């Protein structure tokens, strides 16, 4: 069965998850859209080699930094790693704060794999040409605000209609699938963590990324030229607020607002031991 420990960034969930996984002798699946990238160890606060020797981790270091890694790529990785089937055979602790990844797993996200050749061809067309493409092939325009990205996706959805498939069923608790840890000290924790990252060589790690993908450029700190530490703190705090707002709407998670790790630990262990 899959159990989810989500929460604000810098809440302490990763360390707590490792502690529980070690005690229960179960693997961890990362629910972090940036931890999928190789070479972003400091920026994403990945588990150390020693921690990985103690607990089996899924979802880490599965993409190169020049790759645009989407939620569809993540779901395909889970299928390749046999996570849906494993959820019926053993307990797995899913840890992270990427809401779209969480939603796509829980709701058996329906998606169409993107054909790289089709995508490459469409990206060479400008806005007007994409509109013309819709007209020529009698494809209805999307109802939402039009832009090049939406037009490309709309064409792909029509072309790849027969390739549609649904993420396989997973085994989760019928009442509550896990916990969202809203640590009221997250702002203070973010500042402490950013300072530690800077001291551990964050700037050097970022500078090694020569051709960052569009997805990478969205990461905290990847597109900052000056006042790095201050800007990372500001952007990370904004991310945490978005996480709180997003996950508040998720009824299948138990919301816990506390700075006491023990309370979160006891609640999650109770859920796992049911």
C-alpha positions in Angstrom: 0.0 0.0 0.0 1.1 3.5 -0.7 1.2 6.0 2.2 1.8 9.7 1.5 3.8 12.1 3.6 3.5 15.5 1.9 4.0 19.0 3.3 5.6 22.3 2.9 9.1 22.5 1.7 11.5 22.5 4.7 8.9 21.0 7.0 11.1 18.2 8.0 9.2 15.5 6.1 12.2 14.0 4.3 14.1 13.2 7.5 11.0 11.9 9.2 10.2 9.7 6.2 13.6 8.2 6.2 13.3 7.5 10.0 10.0 5.7 9.5 11.1 3.8 6.3 14.1 2.5 8.2 12.1 1.4 11.2 9.4 -0.3 9.0 12.0 -1.6 6.5 10.0 -0.2 3.5 11.1 1.8 0.4 10.5 5.5 -0.2 9.2 7.0 -3.5 10.2 10.6 -4.0 7.3 13.0 -4.9 9.6 15.8 -6.0 9.7 17.1 -9.6 13.3 18.4 -9.2 14.8 15.5 -7.4 14.3 13.5 -10.6 17.4 15.3 -12.0 20.9 14.0 -11.7 23.3 16.6 -10.4 20.8 18.6 -8.3 21.8 17.0 -5.0 22.2 20.2 -2.9 19.4 22.2 -4.5 16.9 19.4 -3.9 18.3 18.3 -0.6 18.5 14.7 -1.7 19.2 11.8 0.8 22.9 11.1 1.2 24.6 8.0 0.0 24.6 6.7 3.6 20.8 7.2 3.8 20.3 5.4 0.4 22.4 2.5 1.8 19.8 2.2 4.6 16.6 2.7 2.6 15.7 1.9 -1.0 14.7 5.2 -2.8 12.6 5.4 -6.0 12.2 8.5 -8.1 15.7 10.0 -7.8 18.3 10.7 -10.5 16.2 9.5 -13.4 16.6 12.4 -15.8 19.4 14.5 -17.3 19.5 18.2 -16.7 18.9 19.0 -20.4 15.7 17.0 -20.4 12.2 18.5 -20.0 10.8 16.1 -17.6 7.0 16.1 -17.3 4.4 14.5 -15.1 3.8 12.0 -18.0 7.5 11.0 -17.8 7.2 10.6 -14.1 4.2 8.3 -14.5 6.0 6.3 -17.1 8.9 5.9 -14.7 6.5 4.5 -12.1 5.1 2.1 -14.5 8.6 1.0 -15.6 9.6 0.6 -11.9 6.5 -1.5 -11.4 5.3 0.8 -8.5 1.5 0.2 -9.2 1.9 -3.6 -8.8 4.3 -3.2 -5.9 1.7 -1.2 -4.0 -0.4 -4.3 -3.7 2.5 -6.4 -2.5 4.3 -4.2 0.0 4.1 -0.8 1.8 5.8 2.2 0.2 6.2 5.6 1.7 5.7 8.4 -0.8 7.4 11.6 0.2 7.4 15.1 -1.3 5.5 18.3 -2.1 4.8 18.2 -5.9 1.0 18.4 -6.0 0.6 17.4 -9.6 2.6 14.2 -9.1 0.4 13.4 -6.1 -2.8 14.1 -8.0 -1.8 12.1 -11.0 -1.0 9.0 -8.9 -4.1 9.2 -6.7 -6.5 9.9 -9.5 -5.1 7.4 -12.0 -4.1 10.2 -14.3 -5.2 9.8 -17.9 -2.6 10.8 -20.4 -1.2 10.5 -23.9 2.5 9.9 -24.4 4.1 12.7 -26.5 5.8 11.7 -29.7 9.1 13.6 -29.8 9.1 13.8 -33.6 5.7 15.4 -33.7 6.6 17.8 -30.9 9.8 18.8 -32.7 7.9 19.6 -35.9 5.2 21.5 -34.2 7.6 23.7 -32.2 9.0 25.0 -35.5 5.7 26.5 -36.3 4.7 30.0 -35.2 1.4 31.0 -33.6 -0.3 31.8 -36.9 0.9 28.6 -38.5 -0.5 26.5 -35.6 -3.9 28.2 -36.1 -3.7 27.3 -39.8 -2.8 23.7 -38.9 -6.0 23.5 -36.8 -8.1 24.8 -39.8 -6.5 22.5 -42.3 -7.0 19.4 -40.3 -10.4 20.5 -38.9 -9.2 20.4 -35.3 -11.3 22.4 -32.8 -9.4 25.1 -31.1 -9.0 24.8 -27.3 -11.6 26.8 -25.3 -9.0 28.3 -22.9 -6.8 31.3 -23.7 -4.8 30.6 -26.8 -1.0 30.5 -26.9 1.6 28.5 -28.7 2.0 25.9 -26.0 -1.8 25.2 -25.7 -2.1 25.0 -29.5 0.7 22.4 -29.7 -0.8 20.3 -26.9 -4.2 20.5 -28.6 -2.8 19.2 -31.9 -0.9 16.4 -30.1 -4.0 15.4 -28.2 -5.9 14.9 -31.4 -3.1 13.2 -33.3 -2.3 10.9 -30.5 -5.9 10.2 -29.5 -5.6 6.5 -30.0 -2.5 6.3 -27.8 -4.4 7.4 -24.7 -4.0 5.3 -21.7 -4.6 5.5 -17.9 -2.2 5.1 -15.1 -2.7 1.6 -13.6 -4.7 1.2 -10.3 -2.7 1.6 -7.0 -3.3 0.3 -3.6 -4.1 3.1 -1.1 -6.2 3.5 2.1 -9.9 4.1 1.3 -10.3 6.8 4.0 -7.0 8.7 4.3 -4.0 8.1 2.0 -1.6 10.1 4.2 -0.6 13.3 5.8 0.1 16.9 4.9 2.6 18.4 7.4 2.1 22.1 7.7 5.1 23.1 9.8 4.4 26.7 11.1 8.2 27.2 11.3 8.7 26.6 7.6 10.0 30.1 6.9 12.6 29.8 9.6 13.5 26.4 8.4 13.9 27.6 4.8 16.4 30.3 5.8 18.4 27.8 7.8 18.4 25.2 4.9 19.3 27.8 2.3 22.3 28.9 4.3 23.4 25.3 4.7 23.0 24.8 0.9 25.2 27.8 0.2 27.8 26.6 2.6 27.7 23.1 0.9 28.4 24.4 -2.5 25.1 25.3 -4.1 26.5 28.0 -6.4 29.1 25.6 -7.8 26.4 22.9 -8.3 24.2 25.4 -10.3 27.1 26.6 -12.4 27.8 23.0 -13.5 24.5 22.9 -15.3 25.5 24.0 -18.8 22.3 23.5 -20.7 19.4 23.4 -18.2 16.1 22.4 -19.6 13.0 24.6 -19.3 11.9 22.4 -16.4 15.2 22.9 -14.6 15.0 26.7 -15.1 11.7 26.7 -13.1 13.6 25.3 -10.1 14.3 27.5 -7.1 17.6 29.3 -7.6 18.3 28.2 -11.1 17.5 31.5 -12.7 19.0 33.9 -10.2 22.0 36.1 -11.0 22.5 38.0 -7.8 21.5 38.0 -4.2 21.2 34.3 -4.5 20.5 33.4 -0.9 17.9 36.1 -0.4 16.1 35.3 -3.7 16.1 31.5 -3.0 14.5 32.2 0.4 11.8 34.4 -1.2 11.0 32.0 -4.0 11.0 29.0 -1.7 8.6 30.7 0.8 6.2 31.5 -2.1 6.4 27.8 -3.1 5.5 26.7 0.4 2.5 29.0 0.5 1.3 27.5 -2.8 1.7 24.0 -1.4 -0.4 24.9 1.6 -3.1 26.4 -0.6 -3.1 23.5 -3.1 -3.1 20.6 -0.6 -5.7 22.2 1.6 -8.2 21.2 -1.1 -7.2 17.5 -0.9 -9.6 15.7 1.4 -7.7 12.4 1.3 -4.8 13.8 3.3 -4.9 14.5 7.0 -3.8 18.1 7.6 -1.5 18.5 10.6 -0.2 21.9 11.6 2.6 21.5 14.1 6.3 21.9 14.5 6.4 18.8 16.6 7.8 15.9 14.5 6.5 13.4 17.1 2.9 14.3 16.4 3.3 13.7 12.7 5.3 10.5 13.3 2.6 9.1 15.6 -0.2 9.9 13.2 1.5 8.4 10.2 2.6 5.3 12.1 -1.0 4.8 13.2 -2.2 5.0 9.6 0.4 2.5 8.4 -0.3 0.1 11.3 -4.1 0.1 10.8 
